[in-house]
Amino acid sequence: MAISQEISYRLERLILDGGLAPEHKIPSERQLAARLSVSRAVIREALHELQGRGVIETRHGKGSFVASMVPGANDLGEQSPLMHLFEGHPRTLYDLLEVREQLEGQAAYLAAQRATRLDRHRITKAFQALEETDPLSNARPDHGFHLAIVEASHNPILVHVLNSLKKMMLLTVQASVANLNPREEMRKKIVRQHRQLYEAVVSGKAAAAQKAATAHVRFVSEAMREMEKEGSTLIRLPVGPETGAQYPQATI
């Protein structure tokens, strides 16, 4: 890795860790050079790389600033800063799963309380589609099932937040499908978890729905962490075609 690439990676880690917050001004080239013990030319090249990827932006006469990671009302495109950071830094997979655990748990709780007859019908259709799809290529039906529950929460802010992150969330589902579903024991647990979540939501059991949703996402996160501890390399996949993608089996 070239020195400038290493520095750009370290700066991205500072952003991910909160050391450089979105919309905040980046220290000057001289300050960064002193802090990172490299020349200003290296810093300049690293910043240029980050600017090209949309991670930082330069404002004339004001300096460089960390870009806003999440756009307002728009979905995240494949070239957005947050998508780039997801692909370049493995830890963000678990950051996203932490977000899913909290927000989808609350969404399931509210959906169990507020779902209309039409909502329950949509959730049932989504669940049936998930069950009827090959578990080795069911990322989109899996994601669709969770989205149906989110929409049934009837909390527009919660729906908006998760919808703005839906491509990122789909990537976590794809990682789960690619790495866990090829393992029969894992696959069976996930199938049971989905059914528990479905039954709790449609039967109006809010506390049980929240517990099932959070437990499911936490299981996925912990299972993949354990795989990495055992030496497996996780498959992290880009978003596939709308019809879904066939995923290679993880190394067992």
SEVEXTOR-125070 format. One record per residue (C-alpha): residue number from 0; chain; y, z, x. Coordinates in pm, 1 decimal, decimal comma, m for minus. Each point is the difference from the previous one (the first is absolute). Layout:
REM SEVEXTOR-125070
<site><selum>NUM</selum><zaro>A</zaro><Y>Y</Y><Z>Z</Z><X>X</X></site>
...
***
This chain:
REM SEVEXTOR-125070
<site><selum>0</selum><zaro>A</zaro><Y>0,0</Y><Z>0,0</Z><X>0,0</X></site>
<site><selum>1</selum><zaro>A</zaro><Y>342,1</Y><Z>m97,1</Z><X>138,3</X></site>
<site><selum>2</selum><zaro>A</zaro><Y>240,8</Y><Z>288,3</Z><X>61,8</X></site>
<site><selum>3</selum><zaro>A</zaro><Y>233,6</Y><Z>m118,0</Z><X>m276,4</X></site>
<site><selum>4</selum><zaro>A</zaro><Y>m291,3</Y><Z>m13,3</Z><X>m245,5</X></site>
<site><selum>5</selum><zaro>A</zaro><Y>m104,2</Y><Z>350,8</Z><X>97,3</X></site>
<site><selum>6</selum><zaro>A</zaro><Y>355,4</Y><Z>121,8</Z><X>m55,5</X></site>
<site><selum>7</selum><zaro>A</zaro><Y>25,9</Y><Z>m174,1</Z><X>m337,2</X></site>
<site><selum>8</selum><zaro>A</zaro><Y>m327,5</Y><Z>164,6</Z><X>m99,8</X></site>
<site><selum>9</selum><zaro>A</zaro><Y>132,2</Y><Z>342,0</Z><X>106,5</X></site>
<site><selum>10</selum><zaro>A</zaro><Y>316,6</Y><Z>m56,5</Z><X>m201,7</X></site>
<site><selum>11</selum><zaro>A</zaro><Y>m210,3</Y><Z>m90,5</Z><X>m302,2</X></site>
<site><selum>12</selum><zaro>A</zaro><Y>m188,5</Y><Z>326,3</Z><X>44,4</X></site>
<site><selum>13</selum><zaro>A</zaro><Y>333,0</Y><Z>185,3</Z><X>2,2</X></site>
<site><selum>14</selum><zaro>A</zaro><Y>82,2</Y><Z>m167,1</Z><X>m331,9</X></site>
<site><selum>15</selum><zaro>A</zaro><Y>m339,5</Y><Z>85,1</Z><X>m148,1</X></site>
<site><selum>16</selum><zaro>A</zaro><Y>25,4</Y><Z>361,0</Z><X>114,7</X></site>
<site><selum>17</selum><zaro>A</zaro><Y>349,8</Y><Z>39,0</Z><X>m143,4</X></site>
<site><selum>18</selum><zaro>A</zaro><Y>175,3</Y><Z>16,8</Z><X>335,4</X></site>
<site><selum>19</selum><zaro>A</zaro><Y>197,6</Y><Z>m309,3</Z><X>m100,5</X></site>
<site><selum>20</selum><zaro>A</zaro><Y>57,2</Y><Z>m0,9</Z><X>m374,6</X></site>
<site><selum>21</selum><zaro>A</zaro><Y>64,9</Y><Z>m308,9</Z><X>m218,7</X></site>
<site><selum>22</selum><zaro>A</zaro><Y>370,2</Y><Z>m97,3</Z><X>m13,8</X></site>
<site><selum>23</selum><zaro>A</zaro><Y>79,9</Y><Z>219,2</Z><X>302,6</X></site>
<site><selum>24</selum><zaro>A</zaro><Y>169,1</Y><Z>m138,8</Z><X>307,5</X></site>
<site><selum>25</selum><zaro>A</zaro><Y>m217,4</Y><Z>m53,4</Z><X>304,9</X></site>
<site><selum>26</selum><zaro>A</zaro><Y>119,5</Y><Z>157,4</Z><X>327,4</X></site>
<site><selum>27</selum><zaro>A</zaro><Y>179,0</Y><Z>m232,0</Z><X>239,5</X></site>
<site><selum>28</selum><zaro>A</zaro><Y>m188,1</Y><Z>m210,7</Z><X>254,2</X></site>
<site><selum>29</selum><zaro>A</zaro><Y>120,6</Y><Z>233,9</Z><X>275,3</X></site>
<site><selum>30</selum><zaro>A</zaro><Y>m121,4</Y><Z>310,7</Z><X>m185,8</X></site>
<site><selum>31</selum><zaro>A</zaro><Y>m338,4</Y><Z>m155,5</Z><X>m77,5</X></site>
<site><selum>32</selum><zaro>A</zaro><Y>m40,7</Y><Z>m121,2</Z><X>357,6</X></site>
<site><selum>33</selum><zaro>A</zaro><Y>61,1</Y><Z>352,6</Z><X>129,3</X></site>
<site><selum>34</selum><zaro>A</zaro><Y>m222,4</Y><Z>157,1</Z><X>m262,5</X></site>
<site><selum>35</selum><zaro>A</zaro><Y>m291,5</Y><Z>m239,9</Z><X>58,6</X></site>
<site><selum>36</selum><zaro>A</zaro><Y>51,8</Y><Z>m43,9</Z><X>376,8</X></site>
<site><selum>37</selum><zaro>A</zaro><Y>26,8</Y><Z>m377,6</Z><X>m5,0</X></site>
<site><selum>38</selum><zaro>A</zaro><Y>275,6</Y><Z>m251,5</Z><X>67,6</X></site>
<site><selum>39</selum><zaro>A</zaro><Y>255,6</Y><Z>m104,3</Z><X>m261,1</X></site>
<site><selum>40</selum><zaro>A</zaro><Y>m138,8</Y><Z>m354,8</Z><X>22,6</X></site>
<site><selum>41</selum><zaro>A</zaro><Y>m340,2</Y><Z>127,2</Z><X>m116,7</X></site>
<site><selum>42</selum><zaro>A</zaro><Y>162,2</Y><Z>195,4</Z><X>m284,0</X></site>
<site><selum>43</selum><zaro>A</zaro><Y>198,4</Y><Z>m309,0</Z><X>m101,8</X></site>
<site><selum>44</selum><zaro>A</zaro><Y>m316,5</Y><Z>m210,8</Z><X>m13,3</X></site>
<site><selum>45</selum><zaro>A</zaro><Y>m190,0</Y><Z>267,2</Z><X>m195,5</X></site>
<site><selum>46</selum><zaro>A</zaro><Y>281,9</Y><Z>27,4</Z><X>m255,5</X></site>
<site><selum>47</selum><zaro>A</zaro><Y>5,7</Y><Z>m378,1</Z><X>m30,9</X></site>
<site><selum>48</selum><zaro>A</zaro><Y>m372,7</Y><Z>5,7</Z><X>m81,1</X></site>
<site><selum>49</selum><zaro>A</zaro><Y>50,6</Y><Z>268,7</Z><X>m265,6</X></site>
<site><selum>50</selum><zaro>A</zaro><Y>290,5</Y><Z>m191,0</Z><X>m150,0</X></site>
<site><selum>51</selum><zaro>A</zaro><Y>m215,2</Y><Z>m312,2</Z><X>m20,0</X></site>
<site><selum>52</selum><zaro>A</zaro><Y>m261,5</Y><Z>194,5</Z><X>m194,9</X></site>
<site><selum>53</selum><zaro>A</zaro><Y>258,7</Y><Z>145,6</Z><X>m236,1</X></site>
<site><selum>54</selum><zaro>A</zaro><Y>m56,3</Y><Z>357,5</Z><X>113,5</X></site>
<site><selum>55</selum><zaro>A</zaro><Y>361,7</Y><Z>38,0</Z><X>113,0</X></site>
<site><selum>56</selum><zaro>A</zaro><Y>317,1</Y><Z>m186,4</Z><X>m89,7</X></site>
<site><selum>57</selum><zaro>A</zaro><Y>320,1</Y><Z>m55,4</Z><X>197,5</X></site>
<site><selum>58</selum><zaro>A</zaro><Y>334,4</Y><Z>46,0</Z><X>m173,4</X></site>
<site><selum>59</selum><zaro>A</zaro><Y>291,1</Y><Z>m172,9</Z><X>167,0</X></site>
<site><selum>60</selum><zaro>A</zaro><Y>228,9</Y><Z>246,8</Z><X>171,4</X></site>
<site><selum>61</selum><zaro>A</zaro><Y>m212,5</Y><Z>298,5</Z><X>m102,2</X></site>
<site><selum>62</selum><zaro>A</zaro><Y>m324,0</Y><Z>m27,4</Z><X>196,4</X></site>
<site><selum>63</selum><zaro>A</zaro><Y>m368,6</Y><Z>m1,6</Z><X>m94,6</X></site>
<site><selum>64</selum><zaro>A</zaro><Y>m147,2</Y><Z>189,8</Z><X>m293,1</X></site>
<site><selum>65</selum><zaro>A</zaro><Y>m352,5</Y><Z>70,5</Z><X>m123,3</X></site>
<site><selum>66</selum><zaro>A</zaro><Y>m66,2</Y><Z>m233,7</Z><X>m292,2</X></site>
<site><selum>67</selum><zaro>A</zaro><Y>m79,6</Y><Z>131,4</Z><X>m345,0</X></site>
<site><selum>68</selum><zaro>A</zaro><Y>m377,9</Y><Z>11,8</Z><X>m11,4</X></site>
<site><selum>69</selum><zaro>A</zaro><Y>m46,2</Y><Z>m39,8</Z><X>m374,6</X></site>
<site><selum>70</selum><zaro>A</zaro><Y>200,6</Y><Z>m254,5</Z><X>m202,7</X></site>
<site><selum>71</selum><zaro>A</zaro><Y>150,1</Y><Z>114,1</Z><X>m326,6</X></site>
<site><selum>72</selum><zaro>A</zaro><Y>m141,5</Y><Z>m190,7</Z><X>m293,6</X></site>
<site><selum>73</selum><zaro>A</zaro><Y>m202,8</Y><Z>m254,9</Z><X>192,4</X></site>
<site><selum>74</selum><zaro>A</zaro><Y>m360,2</Y><Z>3,7</Z><X>105,5</X></site>
<site><selum>75</selum><zaro>A</zaro><Y>m71,9</Y><Z>28,2</Z><X>368,8</X></site>
<site><selum>76</selum><zaro>A</zaro><Y>m47,8</Y><Z>m339,2</Z><X>158,6</X></site>
<site><selum>77</selum><zaro>A</zaro><Y>m247,8</Y><Z>m64,3</Z><X>276,2</X></site>
<site><selum>78</selum><zaro>A</zaro><Y>282,7</Y><Z>m15,5</Z><X>256,6</X></site>
<site><selum>79</selum><zaro>A</zaro><Y>180,6</Y><Z>316,3</Z><X>m109,2</X></site>
<site><selum>80</selum><zaro>A</zaro><Y>62,0</Y><Z>270,9</Z><X>262,3</X></site>
<site><selum>81</selum><zaro>A</zaro><Y>m237,1</Y><Z>243,3</Z><X>m169,4</X></site>
<site><selum>82</selum><zaro>A</zaro><Y>m276,3</Y><Z>m261,6</Z><X>m20,3</X></site>
<site><selum>83</selum><zaro>A</zaro><Y>46,5</Y><Z>m69,3</Z><X>370,2</X></site>
<site><selum>84</selum><zaro>A</zaro><Y>m17,7</Y><Z>370,1</Z><X>86,5</X></site>
<site><selum>85</selum><zaro>A</zaro><Y>m314,0</Y><Z>36,7</Z><X>m210,8</X></site>
<site><selum>86</selum><zaro>A</zaro><Y>m172,0</Y><Z>m278,2</Z><X>190,2</X></site>
<site><selum>87</selum><zaro>A</zaro><Y>119,1</Y><Z>115,3</Z><X>342,6</X></site>
<site><selum>88</selum><zaro>A</zaro><Y>m58,2</Y><Z>375,8</Z><X>m25,4</X></site>
<site><selum>89</selum><zaro>A</zaro><Y>m342,3</Y><Z>123,1</Z><X>m120,7</X></site>
<site><selum>90</selum><zaro>A</zaro><Y>132,7</Y><Z>342,2</Z><X>m106,3</X></site>
<site><selum>91</selum><zaro>A</zaro><Y>197,7</Y><Z>m149,8</Z><X>m289,0</X></site>
<site><selum>92</selum><zaro>A</zaro><Y>m325,2</Y><Z>m61,4</Z><X>m188,4</X></site>
<site><selum>93</selum><zaro>A</zaro><Y>m30,9</Y><Z>376,6</Z><X>m37,4</X></site>
<site><selum>94</selum><zaro>A</zaro><Y>371,1</Y><Z>38,6</Z><X>m75,7</X></site>
<site><selum>95</selum><zaro>A</zaro><Y>m46,1</Y><Z>m235,3</Z><X>m294,3</X></site>
<site><selum>96</selum><zaro>A</zaro><Y>m311,0</Y><Z>179,5</Z><X>m119,1</X></site>
<site><selum>97</selum><zaro>A</zaro><Y>197,8</Y><Z>327,3</Z><X>0,6</X></site>
<site><selum>98</selum><zaro>A</zaro><Y>257,0</Y><Z>m167,0</Z><X>m226,4</X></site>
<site><selum>99</selum><zaro>A</zaro><Y>m272,2</Y><Z>m137,3</Z><X>m227,5</X></site>
<site><selum>100</selum><zaro>A</zaro><Y>m166,5</Y><Z>339,9</Z><X>m27,0</X></site>
<site><selum>101</selum><zaro>A</zaro><Y>315,9</Y><Z>167,8</Z><X>m126,6</X></site>
<site><selum>102</selum><zaro>A</zaro><Y>148,6</Y><Z>m273,9</Z><X>m218,7</X></site>
<site><selum>103</selum><zaro>A</zaro><Y>m323,3</Y><Z>m127,3</Z><X>m154,0</X></site>
<site><selum>104</selum><zaro>A</zaro><Y>m107,8</Y><Z>356,0</Z><X>m70,9</X></site>
<site><selum>105</selum><zaro>A</zaro><Y>318,8</Y><Z>55,2</Z><X>m198,9</X></site>
<site><selum>106</selum><zaro>A</zaro><Y>m33,1</Y><Z>m341,9</Z><X>m164,7</X></site>
<site><selum>107</selum><zaro>A</zaro><Y>m353,0</Y><Z>82,0</Z><X>m115,1</X></site>
<site><selum>108</selum><zaro>A</zaro><Y>118,1</Y><Z>334,3</Z><X>m139,9</X></site>
<site><selum>109</selum><zaro>A</zaro><Y>276,7</Y><Z>m167,8</Z><X>m199,9</X></site>
<site><selum>110</selum><zaro>A</zaro><Y>m220,6</Y><Z>m291,5</Z><X>m108,8</X></site>
<site><selum>111</selum><zaro>A</zaro><Y>m254,2</Y><Z>241,0</Z><X>m147,7</X></site>
<site><selum>112</selum><zaro>A</zaro><Y>281,2</Y><Z>158,2</Z><X>m201,3</X></site>
<site><selum>113</selum><zaro>A</zaro><Y>198,1</Y><Z>m309,4</Z><X>m97,0</X></site>
<site><selum>114</selum><zaro>A</zaro><Y>m233,4</Y><Z>m300,0</Z><X>m12,3</X></site>
<site><selum>115</selum><zaro>A</zaro><Y>20,7</Y><Z>m196,4</Z><X>m324,3</X></site>
<site><selum>116</selum><zaro>A</zaro><Y>m292,7</Y><Z>m174,1</Z><X>m161,5</X></site>
<site><selum>117</selum><zaro>A</zaro><Y>107,3</Y><Z>m322,5</Z><X>172,0</X></site>
<site><selum>118</selum><zaro>A</zaro><Y>23,9</Y><Z>180,9</Z><X>335,6</X></site>
<site><selum>119</selum><zaro>A</zaro><Y>m350,9</Y><Z>136,3</Z><X>m37,8</X></site>
<site><selum>120</selum><zaro>A</zaro><Y>m123,0</Y><Z>m347,5</Z><X>m89,0</X></site>
<site><selum>121</selum><zaro>A</zaro><Y>159,9</Y><Z>m143,0</Z><X>315,3</X></site>
<site><selum>122</selum><zaro>A</zaro><Y>m141,5</Y><Z>277,9</Z><X>215,6</X></site>
<site><selum>123</selum><zaro>A</zaro><Y>m343,7</Y><Z>m58,7</Z><X>m149,0</X></site>
<site><selum>124</selum><zaro>A</zaro><Y>21,8</Y><Z>m375,1</Z><X>64,6</X></site>
<site><selum>125</selum><zaro>A</zaro><Y>109,7</Y><Z>66,1</Z><X>358,7</X></site>
<site><selum>126</selum><zaro>A</zaro><Y>m283,1</Y><Z>246,2</Z><X>51,2</X></site>
<site><selum>127</selum><zaro>A</zaro><Y>m255,2</Y><Z>m244,3</Z><X>m140,4</X></site>
<site><selum>128</selum><zaro>A</zaro><Y>131,2</Y><Z>m275,3</Z><X>228,1</X></site>
<site><selum>129</selum><zaro>A</zaro><Y>m39,8</Y><Z>235,9</Z><X>295,9</X></site>
<site><selum>130</selum><zaro>A</zaro><Y>m357,4</Y><Z>87,0</Z><X>m94,1</X></site>
<site><selum>131</selum><zaro>A</zaro><Y>m93,7</Y><Z>m366,8</Z><X>m47,3</X></site>
<site><selum>132</selum><zaro>A</zaro><Y>131,4</Y><Z>m112,7</Z><X>340,2</X></site>
<site><selum>133</selum><zaro>A</zaro><Y>m197,3</Y><Z>m11,5</Z><X>323,8</X></site>
<site><selum>134</selum><zaro>A</zaro><Y>85,1</Y><Z>330,1</Z><X>174,2</X></site>
<site><selum>135</selum><zaro>A</zaro><Y>39,6</Y><Z>m183,3</Z><X>330,8</X></site>
<site><selum>136</selum><zaro>A</zaro><Y>284,0</Y><Z>m212,8</Z><X>m136,7</X></site>
<site><selum>137</selum><zaro>A</zaro><Y>156,9</Y><Z>210,6</Z><X>m274,6</X></site>
<site><selum>138</selum><zaro>A</zaro><Y>328,3</Y><Z>108,3</Z><X>157,5</X></site>
<site><selum>139</selum><zaro>A</zaro><Y>218,4</Y><Z>m166,7</Z><X>m261,9</X></site>
<site><selum>140</selum><zaro>A</zaro><Y>m193,2</Y><Z>130,0</Z><X>m304,1</X></site>
<site><selum>141</selum><zaro>A</zaro><Y>m1,9</Y><Z>344,4</Z><X>165,0</X></site>
<site><selum>142</selum><zaro>A</zaro><Y>375,5</Y><Z>m19,8</Z><X>53,1</X></site>
<site><selum>143</selum><zaro>A</zaro><Y>48,5</Y><Z>m134,9</Z><X>m352,9</X></site>
<site><selum>144</selum><zaro>A</zaro><Y>m184,5</Y><Z>297,5</Z><X>m147,7</X></site>
<site><selum>145</selum><zaro>A</zaro><Y>230,1</Y><Z>245,9</Z><X>178,6</X></site>
<site><selum>146</selum><zaro>A</zaro><Y>309,1</Y><Z>m200,4</Z><X>m99,7</X></site>
<site><selum>147</selum><zaro>A</zaro><Y>m105,5</Y><Z>5,1</Z><X>m366,9</X></site>
<site><selum>148</selum><zaro>A</zaro><Y>m5,4</Y><Z>379,4</Z><X>15,8</X></site>
<site><selum>149</selum><zaro>A</zaro><Y>340,2</Y><Z>10,0</Z><X>170,7</X></site>
<site><selum>150</selum><zaro>A</zaro><Y>153,3</Y><Z>m221,3</Z><X>m270,2</X></site>
<site><selum>151</selum><zaro>A</zaro><Y>m146,0</Y><Z>226,8</Z><X>m269,8</X></site>
<site><selum>152</selum><zaro>A</zaro><Y>197,2</Y><Z>293,3</Z><X>143,8</X></site>
<site><selum>153</selum><zaro>A</zaro><Y>310,0</Y><Z>m138,4</Z><X>m176,6</X></site>
<site><selum>154</selum><zaro>A</zaro><Y>218,7</Y><Z>140,4</Z><X>275,9</X></site>
<site><selum>155</selum><zaro>A</zaro><Y>219,1</Y><Z>m297,2</Z><X>99,0</X></site>
<site><selum>156</selum><zaro>A</zaro><Y>101,6</Y><Z>152,4</Z><X>334,0</X></site>
<site><selum>157</selum><zaro>A</zaro><Y>m359,5</Y><Z>68,2</Z><X>100,4</X></site>
<site><selum>158</selum><zaro>A</zaro><Y>m104,9</Y><Z>m347,9</Z><X>m110,7</X></site>
<site><selum>159</selum><zaro>A</zaro><Y>291,5</Y><Z>m156,0</Z><X>188,4</X></site>
<site><selum>160</selum><zaro>A</zaro><Y>m69,5</Y><Z>188,6</Z><X>324,0</X></site>
<site><selum>161</selum><zaro>A</zaro><Y>m369,0</Y><Z>m88,4</Z><X>5,0</X></site>
<site><selum>162</selum><zaro>A</zaro><Y>68,5</Y><Z>m356,7</Z><X>m111,0</X></site>
<site><selum>163</selum><zaro>A</zaro><Y>248,4</Y><Z>m47,5</Z><X>285,8</X></site>
<site><selum>164</selum><zaro>A</zaro><Y>m278,0</Y><Z>105,4</Z><X>237,0</X></site>
<site><selum>165</selum><zaro>A</zaro><Y>m286,1</Y><Z>m181,9</Z><X>m170,5</X></site>
<site><selum>166</selum><zaro>A</zaro><Y>m80,1</Y><Z>m236,1</Z><X>287,4</X></site>
<site><selum>167</selum><zaro>A</zaro><Y>m11,3</Y><Z>296,1</Z><X>235,7</X></site>
<site><selum>168</selum><zaro>A</zaro><Y>m220,3</Y><Z>189,4</Z><X>m242,6</X></site>
<site><selum>169</selum><zaro>A</zaro><Y>m229,6</Y><Z>m300,7</Z><X>m33,1</X></site>
<site><selum>170</selum><zaro>A</zaro><Y>m46,2</Y><Z>5,6</Z><X>376,4</X></site>
<site><selum>171</selum><zaro>A</zaro><Y>m132,6</Y><Z>357,1</Z><X>m21,4</X></site>
<site><selum>172</selum><zaro>A</zaro><Y>m244,5</Y><Z>m106,8</Z><X>m270,2</X></site>
<site><selum>173</selum><zaro>A</zaro><Y>m110,0</Y><Z>m296,2</Z><X>210,8</X></site>
<site><selum>174</selum><zaro>A</zaro><Y>m58,1</Y><Z>233,5</Z><X>294,0</X></site>
<site><selum>175</selum><zaro>A</zaro><Y>m213,8</Y><Z>223,2</Z><X>m221,6</X></site>
<site><selum>176</selum><zaro>A</zaro><Y>m202,8</Y><Z>m293,6</Z><X>m132,0</X></site>
<site><selum>177</selum><zaro>A</zaro><Y>m51,9</Y><Z>m151,4</Z><X>345,4</X></site>
<site><selum>178</selum><zaro>A</zaro><Y>m93,8</Y><Z>322,0</Z><X>177,1</X></site>
<site><selum>179</selum><zaro>A</zaro><Y>m162,0</Y><Z>227,4</Z><X>m258,9</X></site>
<site><selum>180</selum><zaro>A</zaro><Y>m160,7</Y><Z>m221,4</Z><X>m263,8</X></site>
<site><selum>181</selum><zaro>A</zaro><Y>m254,5</Y><Z>m157,2</Z><X>240,1</X></site>
<site><selum>182</selum><zaro>A</zaro><Y>m143,8</Y><Z>351,6</Z><X>41,0</X></site>
<site><selum>183</selum><zaro>A</zaro><Y>m217,4</Y><Z>69,9</Z><X>m301,9</X></site>
<site><selum>184</selum><zaro>A</zaro><Y>57,7</Y><Z>375,6</Z><X>m7,1</X></site>
<site><selum>185</selum><zaro>A</zaro><Y>376,5</Y><Z>m44,1</Z><X>19,6</X></site>
<site><selum>186</selum><zaro>A</zaro><Y>m4,1</Y><Z>m277,0</Z><X>m259,5</X></site>
<site><selum>187</selum><zaro>A</zaro><Y>m192,6</Y><Z>214,0</Z><X>m249,5</X></site>
<site><selum>188</selum><zaro>A</zaro><Y>247,0</Y><Z>286,8</Z><X>41,7</X></site>
<site><selum>189</selum><zaro>A</zaro><Y>295,5</Y><Z>m230,1</Z><X>m60,3</X></site>
<site><selum>190</selum><zaro>A</zaro><Y>m165,1</Y><Z>m145,2</Z><X>m311,4</X></site>
<site><selum>191</selum><zaro>A</zaro><Y>m51,9</Y><Z>354,1</Z><X>m135,3</X></site>
<site><selum>192</selum><zaro>A</zaro><Y>358,9</Y><Z>93,5</Z><X>82,2</X></site>
<site><selum>193</selum><zaro>A</zaro><Y>137,2</Y><Z>m302,9</Z><X>m184,6</X></site>
<site><selum>194</selum><zaro>A</zaro><Y>m208,6</Y><Z>85,4</Z><X>m307,1</X></site>
<site><selum>195</selum><zaro>A</zaro><Y>113,8</Y><Z>363,5</Z><X>6,3</X></site>
<site><selum>196</selum><zaro>A</zaro><Y>361,9</Y><Z>m114,1</Z><X>21,1</X></site>
<site><selum>197</selum><zaro>A</zaro><Y>m45,0</Y><Z>m253,1</Z><X>m280,7</X></site>
<site><selum>198</selum><zaro>A</zaro><Y>m171,1</Y><Z>247,2</Z><X>m233,9</X></site>
<site><selum>199</selum><zaro>A</zaro><Y>257,3</Y><Z>272,2</Z><X>63,2</X></site>
<site><selum>200</selum><zaro>A</zaro><Y>295,2</Y><Z>m230,3</Z><X>m70,2</X></site>
<site><selum>201</selum><zaro>A</zaro><Y>m133,8</Y><Z>m165,7</Z><X>m317,2</X></site>
<site><selum>202</selum><zaro>A</zaro><Y>m117,0</Y><Z>334,8</Z><X>m139,1</X></site>
<site><selum>203</selum><zaro>A</zaro><Y>344,1</Y><Z>152,3</Z><X>52,8</X></site>
<site><selum>204</selum><zaro>A</zaro><Y>m105,2</Y><Z>265,6</Z><X>251,3</X></site>
<site><selum>205</selum><zaro>A</zaro><Y>314,6</Y><Z>12,3</Z><X>213,1</X></site>
<site><selum>206</selum><zaro>A</zaro><Y>m100,1</Y><Z>265,7</Z><X>253,9</X></site>
<site><selum>207</selum><zaro>A</zaro><Y>m340,6</Y><Z>m160,0</Z><X>53,9</X></site>
<site><selum>208</selum><zaro>A</zaro><Y>160,3</Y><Z>m343,8</Z><X>38,8</X></site>
<site><selum>209</selum><zaro>A</zaro><Y>241,2</Y><Z>128,0</Z><X>263,5</X></site>
<site><selum>210</selum><zaro>A</zaro><Y>m280,0</Y><Z>175,3</Z><X>185,4</X></site>
<site><selum>211</selum><zaro>A</zaro><Y>m220,6</Y><Z>m311,0</Z><X>m9,5</X></site>
<site><selum>212</selum><zaro>A</zaro><Y>277,8</Y><Z>m230,0</Z><X>122,9</X></site>
<site><selum>213</selum><zaro>A</zaro><Y>107,7</Y><Z>220,1</Z><X>289,6</X></site>
<site><selum>214</selum><zaro>A</zaro><Y>m359,0</Y><Z>78,2</Z><X>101,3</X></site>
<site><selum>215</selum><zaro>A</zaro><Y>m87,2</Y><Z>m370,7</Z><X>3,5</X></site>
<site><selum>216</selum><zaro>A</zaro><Y>288,0</Y><Z>m102,4</Z><X>227,1</X></site>
<site><selum>217</selum><zaro>A</zaro><Y>m54,7</Y><Z>301,7</Z><X>225,6</X></site>
<site><selum>218</selum><zaro>A</zaro><Y>m369,0</Y><Z>m89,6</Z><X>32,4</X></site>
<site><selum>219</selum><zaro>A</zaro><Y>87,0</Y><Z>m355,2</Z><X>105,5</X></site>
<site><selum>220</selum><zaro>A</zaro><Y>243,9</Y><Z>127,7</Z><X>262,3</X></site>
<site><selum>221</selum><zaro>A</zaro><Y>m233,5</Y><Z>264,0</Z><X>139,6</X></site>
<site><selum>222</selum><zaro>A</zaro><Y>m297,6</Y><Z>m237,8</Z><X>7,9</X></site>
<site><selum>223</selum><zaro>A</zaro><Y>191,3</Y><Z>m258,6</Z><X>202,4</X></site>
<site><selum>224</selum><zaro>A</zaro><Y>135,5</Y><Z>266,0</Z><X>235,7</X></site>
<site><selum>225</selum><zaro>A</zaro><Y>m356,3</Y><Z>118,4</Z><X>56,6</X></site>
<site><selum>226</selum><zaro>A</zaro><Y>m112,8</Y><Z>m355,2</Z><X>72,8</X></site>
<site><selum>227</selum><zaro>A</zaro><Y>266,3</Y><Z>m27,9</Z><X>268,5</X></site>
<site><selum>228</selum><zaro>A</zaro><Y>m102,0</Y><Z>334,0</Z><X>150,1</X></site>
<site><selum>229</selum><zaro>A</zaro><Y>m355,8</Y><Z>m131,6</Z><X>22,0</X></site>
<site><selum>230</selum><zaro>A</zaro><Y>123,9</Y><Z>m297,9</Z><X>199,2</X></site>
<site><selum>231</selum><zaro>A</zaro><Y>12,4</Y><Z>m269,3</Z><X>m269,0</X></site>
<site><selum>232</selum><zaro>A</zaro><Y>287,7</Y><Z>m246,3</Z><X>2,3</X></site>
<site><selum>233</selum><zaro>A</zaro><Y>150,8</Y><Z>m22,0</Z><X>m347,0</X></site>
<site><selum>234</selum><zaro>A</zaro><Y>52,5</Y><Z>m340,6</Z><X>m155,3</X></site>
<site><selum>235</selum><zaro>A</zaro><Y>362,3</Y><Z>m36,4</Z><X>m105,2</X></site>
<site><selum>236</selum><zaro>A</zaro><Y>51,3</Y><Z>m316,3</Z><X>m200,9</X></site>
<site><selum>237</selum><zaro>A</zaro><Y>299,0</Y><Z>m202,1</Z><X>m117,4</X></site>
<site><selum>238</selum><zaro>A</zaro><Y>40,6</Y><Z>m60,3</Z><X>m371,4</X></site>
<site><selum>239</selum><zaro>A</zaro><Y>m238,4</Y><Z>m278,0</Z><X>m102,1</X></site>
<site><selum>240</selum><zaro>A</zaro><Y>23,6</Y><Z>m268,3</Z><X>m269,9</X></site>
<site><selum>241</selum><zaro>A</zaro><Y>76,8</Y><Z>100,3</Z><X>m354,8</X></site>
<site><selum>242</selum><zaro>A</zaro><Y>m362,5</Y><Z>m46,1</Z><X>m94,8</X></site>
<site><selum>243</selum><zaro>A</zaro><Y>m110,9</Y><Z>255,8</Z><X>256,8</X></site>
<site><selum>244</selum><zaro>A</zaro><Y>m155,4</Y><Z>m46,2</Z><X>339,2</X></site>
<site><selum>245</selum><zaro>A</zaro><Y>m345,1</Y><Z>35,7</Z><X>148,0</X></site>
<site><selum>246</selum><zaro>A</zaro><Y>12,0</Y><Z>272,7</Z><X>261,2</X></site>
<site><selum>247</selum><zaro>A</zaro><Y>m216,2</Y><Z>25,3</Z><X>309,6</X></site>
<site><selum>248</selum><zaro>A</zaro><Y>m222,5</Y><Z>305,6</Z><X>8,5</X></site>
<site><selum>249</selum><zaro>A</zaro><Y>113,7</Y><Z>285,2</Z><X>217,5</X></site>
<site><selum>250</selum><zaro>A</zaro><Y>m196,0</Y><Z>80,8</Z><X>311,3</X></site>
<site><selum>251</selum><zaro>A</zaro><Y>m238,5</Y><Z>282,4</Z><X>m92,9</X></site>
***
